[in-house]
Amino acid sequence: MRTTDNNCGKSLSEIGGEYSDDLAAIANKSLIDLQRDNPDLLVFPQTLGQYNDDVEKHHIFSLSDDKLTTYNLMGFVGRNDTRLTISSRFARDDTHDYFLHYMLCKVLSLNIVNLKHSADSEGIQDFLPYLFPAYLKKALSQGMFKQYRRNEYNDANVRGVIDVPRHINRNIPFAGNIAYNTREYSYDNDMTELVRHTIEHLGTVPVGNAVLTCDPDTRADVQKITNAAPSYNKNDRRKIINANRKPLRHPYFTEYLPLQRLCLQILMYEKMSFGQDKDKVYGLLFDGAWLWEEYLNTILKKDFDHPRNKTREGGCYLFENFQRIYPDFISKSDNPKIVADAKYIPLSGNREYEEESERAASIYYKTIMYMYRFSSHNGYLFYPYSGTEKKEPETYKVKDTEGTLTKLGLAIPQQANNFMAFCTAIEKHEKEFVECSRFRGRARNDAPRPPTRRFRASC
């Protein structure tokens, strides 16, 4: 089955499926509950429940009256023989989701040029290698993983328990060597070997090979693993996978658990696709709202600061000394001061998000509160929209105040025939988007204001 994010509800027949127990087992359940019971379900970013940002409470999709409704999550999810692919709503099809490819490359600092050929044909299920450098870097930031390992030796320097059967088998007639076993701390362990096998596997895949060489830091991290696992043997892959079936629990090396899960998914993707573990949910999901926000930061960071709720960076107090808040973007310049909120939802042309609805109030009021906190008259809502023609910003005047709230959209190309053509087109739209945010901010102080639409609100 295939659908897109924020599909506003589609009948199961429209997306190529029908009601099943597998769908019902996934629908209407929070992400954190699903991931707790299903280690093969990966969610990026891997911060569910850590920062009270409510992402962990979201559903992958809702199912009611034979209608399936998706939200901001993209990727694929499956259970037994049932599988659902959720593409970006800006994708041409499942294998040409250029916008998701592009956002991942920008956010994960991957070299777009290196990926230009593979991105033309890879589907959502093939995004697993994209995450490997980020997970590896985060794990290695805690140091190289060490673990006790049983080693066998046969020499004259006995420093362990003598293995009598092996000694008799190998050292008769006696020539000075003694067979013995030791239990030693080693970098060359099951976890490191798993990462090494993943690296070797990715080296045989075009997109994987490009990812492993995307920047000097990644190449250095790969070299560390290669040096730490000299006993690598391709024929031991099944043995290493089985040794890592049990989730890694360590009080210090906590970042190796997500890396372990990712490596197992990469190495076992085909088997998981066919539901190897009965009734277990598997898949890879991306938080579209987070990706959109972090992607915008890559093009707006020259003019805007970007407080991060997930890592508790750059926040400000709402009151004198409590209630920390994290606006998505705050302009670095005070003339004028601009606050902005990133919205991945289809903000334009959807009545559910406009006019008098309760959901519209929840969209607008947070930005207006930030405007009041920072004494700003300039608020923005940054959102993506599909189309080749530029859509003019919509400005709302907050009643009885000097404040205005502007919906500023970034056009996502729809006619690109390949990934590099998409990159060229969207880079042009990015420049227009950045210039528009700068110009409109200055215009409010230095020039007559553009026509505005009244924001409907009761007095």
Contacts in CASP RR format, 6 or more apart in sequence:
PFRMAT RR
TARGET T0000
AUTHOR 0000-0000-0000
METHOD contacts of the structure
MODEL  1
MRTTDNNCGKSLSEIGGEYSDDLAAIANKSLIDLQRDNPDLLVFPQTLGQ
YNDDVEKHHIFSLSDDKLTTYNLMGFVGRNDTRLTISSRFARDDTHDYFL
HYMLCKVLSLNIVNLKHSADSEGIQDFLPYLFPAYLKKALSQGMFKQYRR
NEYNDANVRGVIDVPRHINRNIPFAGNIAYNTREYSYDNDMTELVRHTIE
HLGTVPVGNAVLTCDPDTRADVQKITNAAPSYNKNDRRKIINANRKPLRH
PYFTEYLPLQRLCLQILMYEKMSFGQDKDKVYGLLFDGAWLWEEYLNTIL
KKDFDHPRNKTREGGCYLFENFQRIYPDFISKSDNPKIVADAKYIPLSGN
REYEEESERAASIYYKTIMYMYRFSSHNGYLFYPYSGTEKKEPETYKVKD
TEGTLTKLGLAIPQQANNFMAFCTAIEKHEKEFVECSRFRGRARNDAPRP
PTRRFRASC
1 12 0 8 1.000
1 15 0 8 1.000
1 16 0 8 1.000
1 17 0 8 1.000
1 82 0 8 1.000
1 83 0 8 1.000
1 84 0 8 1.000
1 85 0 8 1.000
2 15 0 8 1.000
2 16 0 8 1.000
2 84 0 8 1.000
2 85 0 8 1.000
2 87 0 8 1.000
2 94 0 8 1.000
3 10 0 8 1.000
3 15 0 8 1.000
3 68 0 8 1.000
3 70 0 8 1.000
3 84 0 8 1.000
3 85 0 8 1.000
3 86 0 8 1.000
3 87 0 8 1.000
4 70 0 8 1.000
4 86 0 8 1.000
4 87 0 8 1.000
4 88 0 8 1.000
4 89 0 8 1.000
4 91 0 8 1.000
5 70 0 8 1.000
5 71 0 8 1.000
5 72 0 8 1.000
5 73 0 8 1.000
5 74 0 8 1.000
5 86 0 8 1.000
5 87 0 8 1.000
5 88 0 8 1.000
5 89 0 8 1.000
5 288 0 8 1.000
6 70 0 8 1.000
6 71 0 8 1.000
6 72 0 8 1.000
6 89 0 8 1.000
6 344 0 8 1.000
6 345 0 8 1.000
6 346 0 8 1.000
7 68 0 8 1.000
7 69 0 8 1.000
7 70 0 8 1.000
7 89 0 8 1.000
8 69 0 8 1.000
8 346 0 8 1.000
8 350 0 8 1.000
8 352 0 8 1.000
9 67 0 8 1.000
9 68 0 8 1.000
9 69 0 8 1.000
9 70 0 8 1.000
10 67 0 8 1.000
10 68 0 8 1.000
10 69 0 8 1.000
11 66 0 8 1.000
11 67 0 8 1.000
11 68 0 8 1.000
12 18 0 8 1.000
12 19 0 8 1.000
12 23 0 8 1.000
12 66 0 8 1.000
12 67 0 8 1.000
12 68 0 8 1.000
13 66 0 8 1.000
15 68 0 8 1.000
15 84 0 8 1.000
19 63 0 8 1.000
19 66 0 8 1.000
20 82 0 8 1.000
22 78 0 8 1.000
22 79 0 8 1.000
22 80 0 8 1.000
22 81 0 8 1.000
22 82 0 8 1.000
23 63 0 8 1.000
23 68 0 8 1.000
23 79 0 8 1.000
23 82 0 8 1.000
23 84 0 8 1.000
24 63 0 8 1.000
25 79 0 8 1.000
25 279 0 8 1.000
25 281 0 8 1.000
26 34 0 8 1.000
26 60 0 8 1.000
26 61 0 8 1.000
26 77 0 8 1.000
26 78 0 8 1.000
26 79 0 8 1.000
26 84 0 8 1.000
26 281 0 8 1.000
27 59 0 8 1.000
27 60 0 8 1.000
27 61 0 8 1.000
27 62 0 8 1.000
27 63 0 8 1.000
27 68 0 8 1.000
28 59 0 8 1.000
28 62 0 8 1.000
28 63 0 8 1.000
28 64 0 8 1.000
29 59 0 8 1.000
29 60 0 8 1.000
30 56 0 8 1.000
30 57 0 8 1.000
30 58 0 8 1.000
30 59 0 8 1.000
31 43 0 8 1.000
31 48 0 8 1.000
31 55 0 8 1.000
31 56 0 8 1.000
31 57 0 8 1.000
31 58 0 8 1.000
31 59 0 8 1.000
31 60 0 8 1.000
31 73 0 8 1.000
31 285 0 8 1.000
32 48 0 8 1.000
32 49 0 8 1.000
32 56 0 8 1.000
32 57 0 8 1.000
34 41 0 8 1.000
34 60 0 8 1.000
34 281 0 8 1.000
35 41 0 8 1.000
35 43 0 8 1.000
35 48 0 8 1.000
37 281 0 8 1.000
38 280 0 8 1.000
38 281 0 8 1.000
38 282 0 8 1.000
39 247 0 8 1.000
39 261 0 8 1.000
40 261 0 8 1.000
40 264 0 8 1.000
40 265 0 8 1.000
40 272 0 8 1.000
40 277 0 8 1.000
40 280 0 8 1.000
40 281 0 8 1.000
40 282 0 8 1.000
40 283 0 8 1.000
41 77 0 8 1.000
41 281 0 8 1.000
41 282 0 8 1.000
41 283 0 8 1.000
41 285 0 8 1.000
42 131 0 8 1.000
42 258 0 8 1.000
42 261 0 8 1.000
42 262 0 8 1.000
42 265 0 8 1.000
42 283 0 8 1.000
42 284 0 8 1.000
42 285 0 8 1.000
43 285 0 8 1.000
43 286 0 8 1.000
43 287 0 8 1.000
44 131 0 8 1.000
44 284 0 8 1.000
44 285 0 8 1.000
44 286 0 8 1.000
44 287 0 8 1.000
45 287 0 8 1.000
45 290 0 8 1.000
45 310 0 8 1.000
46 135 0 8 1.000
46 258 0 8 1.000
47 53 0 8 1.000
47 55 0 8 1.000
47 310 0 8 1.000
48 55 0 8 1.000
48 56 0 8 1.000
49 55 0 8 1.000
49 56 0 8 1.000
50 310 0 8 1.000
51 309 0 8 1.000
51 310 0 8 1.000
51 311 0 8 1.000
51 312 0 8 1.000
53 309 0 8 1.000
53 310 0 8 1.000
55 287 0 8 1.000
55 289 0 8 1.000
55 290 0 8 1.000
58 71 0 8 1.000
58 72 0 8 1.000
58 73 0 8 1.000
59 71 0 8 1.000
60 70 0 8 1.000
60 71 0 8 1.000
60 73 0 8 1.000
60 77 0 8 1.000
60 86 0 8 1.000
60 285 0 8 1.000
61 68 0 8 1.000
61 69 0 8 1.000
61 70 0 8 1.000
61 71 0 8 1.000
61 73 0 8 1.000
61 84 0 8 1.000
61 86 0 8 1.000
62 68 0 8 1.000
62 69 0 8 1.000
63 69 0 8 1.000
70 86 0 8 1.000
72 287 0 8 1.000
72 288 0 8 1.000
72 289 0 8 1.000
72 344 0 8 1.000
72 345 0 8 1.000
73 86 0 8 1.000
73 285 0 8 1.000
73 286 0 8 1.000
73 287 0 8 1.000
73 288 0 8 1.000
74 86 0 8 1.000
74 87 0 8 1.000
74 88 0 8 1.000
74 97 0 8 1.000
74 100 0 8 1.000
74 124 0 8 1.000
74 285 0 8 1.000
74 286 0 8 1.000
74 288 0 8 1.000
75 85 0 8 1.000
75 86 0 8 1.000
75 87 0 8 1.000
75 124 0 8 1.000
75 125 0 8 1.000
75 127 0 8 1.000
75 283 0 8 1.000
75 284 0 8 1.000
75 285 0 8 1.000
75 286 0 8 1.000
76 83 0 8 1.000
76 84 0 8 1.000
76 85 0 8 1.000
76 86 0 8 1.000
76 124 0 8 1.000
76 125 0 8 1.000
76 283 0 8 1.000
76 284 0 8 1.000
76 285 0 8 1.000
77 83 0 8 1.000
77 84 0 8 1.000
77 86 0 8 1.000
77 281 0 8 1.000
77 282 0 8 1.000
77 283 0 8 1.000
77 285 0 8 1.000
78 84 0 8 1.000
78 275 0 8 1.000
78 281 0 8 1.000
78 282 0 8 1.000
78 283 0 8 1.000
79 275 0 8 1.000
79 279 0 8 1.000
79 280 0 8 1.000
79 281 0 8 1.000
79 282 0 8 1.000
80 275 0 8 1.000
80 278 0 8 1.000
80 279 0 8 1.000
81 274 0 8 1.000
81 275 0 8 1.000
83 273 0 8 1.000
85 94 0 8 1.000
85 124 0 8 1.000
85 125 0 8 1.000
86 124 0 8 1.000
86 285 0 8 1.000
87 93 0 8 1.000
87 94 0 8 1.000
87 97 0 8 1.000
87 100 0 8 1.000
87 124 0 8 1.000
88 97 0 8 1.000
88 99 0 8 1.000
88 100 0 8 1.000
89 346 0 8 1.000
89 386 0 8 1.000
90 97 0 8 1.000
90 98 0 8 1.000
90 99 0 8 1.000
90 384 0 8 1.000
90 386 0 8 1.000
90 412 0 8 1.000
90 414 0 8 1.000
91 97 0 8 1.000
91 98 0 8 1.000
91 99 0 8 1.000
91 100 0 8 1.000
92 98 0 8 1.000
92 414 0 8 1.000
94 123 0 8 1.000
94 124 0 8 1.000
95 121 0 8 1.000
95 122 0 8 1.000
95 123 0 8 1.000
96 120 0 8 1.000
97 123 0 8 1.000
97 124 0 8 1.000
98 119 0 8 1.000
98 413 0 8 1.000
98 416 0 8 1.000
98 419 0 8 1.000
98 422 0 8 1.000
99 384 0 8 1.000
99 412 0 8 1.000
99 422 0 8 1.000
99 426 0 8 1.000
100 124 0 8 1.000
100 127 0 8 1.000
100 286 0 8 1.000
100 291 0 8 1.000
101 115 0 8 1.000
101 119 0 8 1.000
101 122 0 8 1.000
101 127 0 8 1.000
101 419 0 8 1.000
102 112 0 8 1.000
102 419 0 8 1.000
102 422 0 8 1.000
102 423 0 8 1.000
102 426 0 8 1.000
103 291 0 8 1.000
103 292 0 8 1.000
103 295 0 8 1.000
104 110 0 8 1.000
104 127 0 8 1.000
104 130 0 8 1.000
104 286 0 8 1.000
104 291 0 8 1.000
105 111 0 8 1.000
105 112 0 8 1.000
105 115 0 8 1.000
105 130 0 8 1.000
106 112 0 8 1.000
106 295 0 8 1.000
106 298 0 8 1.000
107 291 0 8 1.000
107 294 0 8 1.000
107 295 0 8 1.000
107 298 0 8 1.000
108 130 0 8 1.000
108 131 0 8 1.000
108 133 0 8 1.000
108 134 0 8 1.000
109 214 0 8 1.000
109 215 0 8 1.000
110 130 0 8 1.000
110 133 0 8 1.000
110 210 0 8 1.000
110 211 0 8 1.000
110 214 0 8 1.000
111 210 0 8 1.000
111 214 0 8 1.000
111 215 0 8 1.000
112 423 0 8 1.000
114 210 0 8 1.000
114 213 0 8 1.000
114 214 0 8 1.000
115 207 0 8 1.000
115 210 0 8 1.000
115 211 0 8 1.000
115 419 0 8 1.000
116 418 0 8 1.000
116 419 0 8 1.000
116 420 0 8 1.000
116 423 0 8 1.000
117 206 0 8 1.000
118 206 0 8 1.000
118 207 0 8 1.000
118 208 0 8 1.000
118 210 0 8 1.000
119 207 0 8 1.000
119 419 0 8 1.000
120 418 0 8 1.000
120 419 0 8 1.000
122 207 0 8 1.000
124 284 0 8 1.000
125 269 0 8 1.000
125 273 0 8 1.000
125 284 0 8 1.000
126 207 0 8 1.000
127 284 0 8 1.000
127 286 0 8 1.000
128 262 0 8 1.000
128 265 0 8 1.000
128 266 0 8 1.000
128 269 0 8 1.000
128 284 0 8 1.000
129 202 0 8 1.000
129 205 0 8 1.000
129 207 0 8 1.000
129 208 0 8 1.000
129 211 0 8 1.000
129 266 0 8 1.000
130 207 0 8 1.000
130 211 0 8 1.000
131 262 0 8 1.000
132 198 0 8 1.000
132 202 0 8 1.000
132 208 0 8 1.000
132 211 0 8 1.000
132 212 0 8 1.000
132 262 0 8 1.000
132 263 0 8 1.000
132 266 0 8 1.000
133 211 0 8 1.000
133 212 0 8 1.000
133 214 0 8 1.000
133 215 0 8 1.000
133 218 0 8 1.000
133 221 0 8 1.000
135 255 0 8 1.000
135 258 0 8 1.000
135 259 0 8 1.000
135 262 0 8 1.000
136 195 0 8 1.000
136 218 0 8 1.000
136 221 0 8 1.000
136 222 0 8 1.000
136 225 0 8 1.000
136 259 0 8 1.000
137 217 0 8 1.000
137 218 0 8 1.000
137 221 0 8 1.000
138 255 0 8 1.000
138 258 0 8 1.000
138 259 0 8 1.000
139 145 0 8 1.000
139 253 0 8 1.000
139 255 0 8 1.000
139 256 0 8 1.000
139 258 0 8 1.000
139 259 0 8 1.000
140 221 0 8 1.000
140 224 0 8 1.000
141 255 0 8 1.000
142 252 0 8 1.000
142 253 0 8 1.000
142 254 0 8 1.000
142 255 0 8 1.000
142 256 0 8 1.000
143 253 0 8 1.000
144 187 0 8 1.000
144 192 0 8 1.000
144 224 0 8 1.000
144 228 0 8 1.000
145 187 0 8 1.000
145 189 0 8 1.000
145 191 0 8 1.000
145 192 0 8 1.000
145 253 0 8 1.000
145 256 0 8 1.000
146 185 0 8 1.000
146 186 0 8 1.000
146 187 0 8 1.000
146 189 0 8 1.000
147 185 0 8 1.000
147 186 0 8 1.000
147 189 0 8 1.000
147 190 0 8 1.000
147 191 0 8 1.000
148 183 0 8 1.000
148 184 0 8 1.000
148 185 0 8 1.000
148 186 0 8 1.000
149 183 0 8 1.000
149 184 0 8 1.000
149 185 0 8 1.000
149 186 0 8 1.000
149 188 0 8 1.000
149 189 0 8 1.000
150 181 0 8 1.000
150 182 0 8 1.000
150 183 0 8 1.000
151 181 0 8 1.000
151 182 0 8 1.000
151 183 0 8 1.000
151 184 0 8 1.000
151 186 0 8 1.000
152 163 0 8 1.000
152 166 0 8 1.000
152 179 0 8 1.000
152 180 0 8 1.000
152 181 0 8 1.000
153 179 0 8 1.000
153 180 0 8 1.000
153 181 0 8 1.000
153 182 0 8 1.000
154 166 0 8 1.000
154 167 0 8 1.000
154 170 0 8 1.000
154 171 0 8 1.000
154 177 0 8 1.000
154 178 0 8 1.000
154 179 0 8 1.000
154 180 0 8 1.000
155 177 0 8 1.000
155 178 0 8 1.000
156 176 0 8 1.000
156 177 0 8 1.000
156 178 0 8 1.000
158 178 0 8 1.000
158 180 0 8 1.000
159 180 0 8 1.000
159 182 0 8 1.000
160 180 0 8 1.000
160 181 0 8 1.000
160 182 0 8 1.000
161 180 0 8 1.000
161 181 0 8 1.000
161 182 0 8 1.000
162 178 0 8 1.000
162 179 0 8 1.000
162 180 0 8 1.000
163 179 0 8 1.000
163 180 0 8 1.000
163 181 0 8 1.000
166 179 0 8 1.000
167 178 0 8 1.000
167 179 0 8 1.000
167 180 0 8 1.000
169 179 0 8 1.000
170 177 0 8 1.000
170 179 0 8 1.000
171 177 0 8 1.000
171 178 0 8 1.000
171 179 0 8 1.000
187 228 0 8 1.000
187 229 0 8 1.000
188 228 0 8 1.000
188 229 0 8 1.000
188 230 0 8 1.000
188 231 0 8 1.000
190 240 0 8 1.000
190 243 0 8 1.000
190 244 0 8 1.000
191 244 0 8 1.000
191 248 0 8 1.000
191 256 0 8 1.000
191 260 0 8 1.000
192 225 0 8 1.000
192 228 0 8 1.000
192 229 0 8 1.000
193 229 0 8 1.000
193 231 0 8 1.000
193 232 0 8 1.000
193 236 0 8 1.000
193 240 0 8 1.000
194 240 0 8 1.000
194 241 0 8 1.000
194 243 0 8 1.000
194 244 0 8 1.000
194 260 0 8 1.000
194 263 0 8 1.000
194 264 0 8 1.000
194 267 0 8 1.000
195 225 0 8 1.000
195 229 0 8 1.000
195 259 0 8 1.000
195 263 0 8 1.000
196 225 0 8 1.000
196 226 0 8 1.000
196 228 0 8 1.000
196 229 0 8 1.000
196 232 0 8 1.000
197 232 0 8 1.000
197 234 0 8 1.000
197 236 0 8 1.000
197 237 0 8 1.000
197 240 0 8 1.000
197 241 0 8 1.000
197 263 0 8 1.000
197 267 0 8 1.000
198 262 0 8 1.000
198 263 0 8 1.000
198 266 0 8 1.000
198 267 0 8 1.000
199 212 0 8 1.000
199 222 0 8 1.000
199 225 0 8 1.000
199 226 0 8 1.000
200 232 0 8 1.000
200 234 0 8 1.000
201 266 0 8 1.000
201 267 0 8 1.000
202 208 0 8 1.000
202 209 0 8 1.000
202 211 0 8 1.000
202 212 0 8 1.000
202 266 0 8 1.000
203 209 0 8 1.000
203 212 0 8 1.000
211 218 0 8 1.000
212 218 0 8 1.000
212 219 0 8 1.000
212 222 0 8 1.000
213 219 0 8 1.000
226 232 0 8 1.000
237 267 0 8 1.000
241 264 0 8 1.000
241 267 0 8 1.000
241 268 0 8 1.000
244 260 0 8 1.000
244 263 0 8 1.000
244 264 0 8 1.000
245 264 0 8 1.000
247 257 0 8 1.000
247 260 0 8 1.000
247 261 0 8 1.000
248 256 0 8 1.000
248 257 0 8 1.000
248 260 0 8 1.000
249 257 0 8 1.000
250 256 0 8 1.000
250 257 0 8 1.000
265 272 0 8 1.000
265 282 0 8 1.000
265 283 0 8 1.000
265 284 0 8 1.000
268 276 0 8 1.000
272 282 0 8 1.000
272 283 0 8 1.000
273 282 0 8 1.000
275 282 0 8 1.000
288 344 0 8 1.000
289 342 0 8 1.000
289 343 0 8 1.000
289 344 0 8 1.000
289 345 0 8 1.000
290 310 0 8 1.000
291 344 0 8 1.000
292 342 0 8 1.000
292 343 0 8 1.000
292 344 0 8 1.000
292 384 0 8 1.000
293 306 0 8 1.000
293 328 0 8 1.000
293 342 0 8 1.000
293 344 0 8 1.000
296 328 0 8 1.000
296 329 0 8 1.000
296 342 0 8 1.000
296 382 0 8 1.000
296 410 0 8 1.000
297 304 0 8 1.000
297 306 0 8 1.000
297 329 0 8 1.000
299 430 0 8 1.000
299 433 0 8 1.000
299 434 0 8 1.000
300 306 0 8 1.000
300 329 0 8 1.000
300 434 0 8 1.000
300 437 0 8 1.000
303 331 0 8 1.000
303 332 0 8 1.000
303 333 0 8 1.000
303 434 0 8 1.000
303 437 0 8 1.000
303 438 0 8 1.000
304 329 0 8 1.000
304 330 0 8 1.000
304 331 0 8 1.000
304 332 0 8 1.000
304 338 0 8 1.000
304 340 0 8 1.000
305 314 0 8 1.000
305 329 0 8 1.000
305 330 0 8 1.000
305 331 0 8 1.000
305 332 0 8 1.000
306 328 0 8 1.000
306 329 0 8 1.000
307 313 0 8 1.000
307 314 0 8 1.000
307 315 0 8 1.000
307 316 0 8 1.000
307 326 0 8 1.000
307 327 0 8 1.000
307 328 0 8 1.000
307 330 0 8 1.000
308 314 0 8 1.000
308 326 0 8 1.000
309 326 0 8 1.000
312 324 0 8 1.000
314 326 0 8 1.000
315 324 0 8 1.000
315 325 0 8 1.000
315 326 0 8 1.000
316 324 0 8 1.000
316 325 0 8 1.000
316 326 0 8 1.000
316 327 0 8 1.000
316 373 0 8 1.000
317 323 0 8 1.000
317 324 0 8 1.000
317 325 0 8 1.000
318 324 0 8 1.000
318 325 0 8 1.000
318 369 0 8 1.000
318 373 0 8 1.000
325 370 0 8 1.000
325 373 0 8 1.000
327 339 0 8 1.000
327 340 0 8 1.000
327 341 0 8 1.000
327 367 0 8 1.000
327 370 0 8 1.000
327 374 0 8 1.000
328 340 0 8 1.000
328 341 0 8 1.000
328 342 0 8 1.000
328 382 0 8 1.000
329 338 0 8 1.000
329 339 0 8 1.000
329 340 0 8 1.000
329 341 0 8 1.000
329 342 0 8 1.000
329 380 0 8 1.000
329 382 0 8 1.000
330 337 0 8 1.000
330 338 0 8 1.000
330 339 0 8 1.000
330 340 0 8 1.000
330 374 0 8 1.000
331 337 0 8 1.000
331 338 0 8 1.000
331 339 0 8 1.000
331 340 0 8 1.000
335 445 0 8 1.000
336 376 0 8 1.000
336 377 0 8 1.000
336 378 0 8 1.000
336 441 0 8 1.000
336 442 0 8 1.000
336 444 0 8 1.000
336 445 0 8 1.000
337 374 0 8 1.000
337 375 0 8 1.000
337 376 0 8 1.000
337 378 0 8 1.000
338 376 0 8 1.000
338 378 0 8 1.000
338 379 0 8 1.000
338 380 0 8 1.000
338 437 0 8 1.000
338 441 0 8 1.000
339 367 0 8 1.000
339 370 0 8 1.000
339 371 0 8 1.000
339 374 0 8 1.000
339 376 0 8 1.000
339 378 0 8 1.000
339 379 0 8 1.000
339 380 0 8 1.000
340 367 0 8 1.000
340 379 0 8 1.000
340 380 0 8 1.000
340 381 0 8 1.000
340 382 0 8 1.000
340 437 0 8 1.000
341 366 0 8 1.000
341 367 0 8 1.000
341 370 0 8 1.000
341 380 0 8 1.000
341 381 0 8 1.000
341 382 0 8 1.000
342 382 0 8 1.000
342 383 0 8 1.000
343 363 0 8 1.000
343 381 0 8 1.000
343 382 0 8 1.000
343 383 0 8 1.000
344 383 0 8 1.000
344 384 0 8 1.000
345 353 0 8 1.000
345 363 0 8 1.000
345 383 0 8 1.000
346 353 0 8 1.000
346 383 0 8 1.000
346 385 0 8 1.000
347 353 0 8 1.000
347 363 0 8 1.000
347 381 0 8 1.000
347 383 0 8 1.000
347 385 0 8 1.000
347 407 0 8 1.000
347 409 0 8 1.000
348 383 0 8 1.000
348 385 0 8 1.000
348 391 0 8 1.000
348 394 0 8 1.000
348 407 0 8 1.000
348 409 0 8 1.000
351 357 0 8 1.000
352 359 0 8 1.000
352 360 0 8 1.000
353 359 0 8 1.000
353 360 0 8 1.000
353 363 0 8 1.000
354 360 0 8 1.000
355 456 0 8 1.000
356 456 0 8 1.000
363 381 0 8 1.000
364 381 0 8 1.000
364 396 0 8 1.000
364 405 0 8 1.000
364 455 0 8 1.000
367 379 0 8 1.000
367 380 0 8 1.000
367 381 0 8 1.000
367 405 0 8 1.000
368 379 0 8 1.000
368 398 0 8 1.000
368 405 0 8 1.000
370 376 0 8 1.000
370 379 0 8 1.000
371 377 0 8 1.000
371 378 0 8 1.000
371 379 0 8 1.000
371 403 0 8 1.000
371 405 0 8 1.000
377 401 0 8 1.000
377 402 0 8 1.000
377 403 0 8 1.000
377 404 0 8 1.000
377 444 0 8 1.000
378 403 0 8 1.000
378 404 0 8 1.000
378 406 0 8 1.000
378 441 0 8 1.000
378 444 0 8 1.000
379 403 0 8 1.000
379 404 0 8 1.000
379 405 0 8 1.000
379 406 0 8 1.000
380 405 0 8 1.000
380 406 0 8 1.000
380 407 0 8 1.000
380 408 0 8 1.000
380 437 0 8 1.000
381 405 0 8 1.000
381 406 0 8 1.000
381 407 0 8 1.000
381 408 0 8 1.000
382 408 0 8 1.000
382 409 0 8 1.000
382 410 0 8 1.000
383 407 0 8 1.000
383 408 0 8 1.000
383 409 0 8 1.000
383 410 0 8 1.000
384 409 0 8 1.000
384 410 0 8 1.000
384 411 0 8 1.000
384 412 0 8 1.000
385 391 0 8 1.000
385 409 0 8 1.000
385 410 0 8 1.000
385 411 0 8 1.000
385 412 0 8 1.000
386 411 0 8 1.000
386 412 0 8 1.000
386 414 0 8 1.000
387 411 0 8 1.000
387 412 0 8 1.000
387 413 0 8 1.000
387 414 0 8 1.000
388 411 0 8 1.000
388 413 0 8 1.000
388 414 0 8 1.000
388 415 0 8 1.000
389 411 0 8 1.000
390 411 0 8 1.000
390 432 0 8 1.000
391 409 0 8 1.000
391 411 0 8 1.000
393 406 0 8 1.000
393 407 0 8 1.000
393 408 0 8 1.000
393 409 0 8 1.000
393 436 0 8 1.000
393 440 0 8 1.000
393 450 0 8 1.000
394 406 0 8 1.000
394 407 0 8 1.000
394 453 0 8 1.000
395 404 0 8 1.000
395 405 0 8 1.000
395 406 0 8 1.000
395 407 0 8 1.000
395 449 0 8 1.000
395 450 0 8 1.000
395 451 0 8 1.000
395 452 0 8 1.000
395 453 0 8 1.000
396 404 0 8 1.000
396 405 0 8 1.000
396 406 0 8 1.000
396 407 0 8 1.000
396 452 0 8 1.000
396 453 0 8 1.000
396 454 0 8 1.000
396 455 0 8 1.000
397 403 0 8 1.000
397 404 0 8 1.000
397 452 0 8 1.000
397 453 0 8 1.000
397 454 0 8 1.000
397 455 0 8 1.000
398 404 0 8 1.000
398 405 0 8 1.000
398 455 0 8 1.000
398 457 0 8 1.000
399 454 0 8 1.000
399 455 0 8 1.000
399 457 0 8 1.000
399 459 0 8 1.000
404 444 0 8 1.000
404 449 0 8 1.000
404 452 0 8 1.000
405 455 0 8 1.000
406 440 0 8 1.000
408 433 0 8 1.000
408 436 0 8 1.000
408 437 0 8 1.000
408 440 0 8 1.000
409 433 0 8 1.000
410 429 0 8 1.000
410 430 0 8 1.000
410 433 0 8 1.000
411 429 0 8 1.000
412 426 0 8 1.000
412 429 0 8 1.000
413 421 0 8 1.000
413 422 0 8 1.000
413 425 0 8 1.000
413 426 0 8 1.000
413 429 0 8 1.000
415 425 0 8 1.000
416 422 0 8 1.000
416 425 0 8 1.000
440 450 0 8 1.000
443 449 0 8 1.000
443 450 0 8 1.000
END
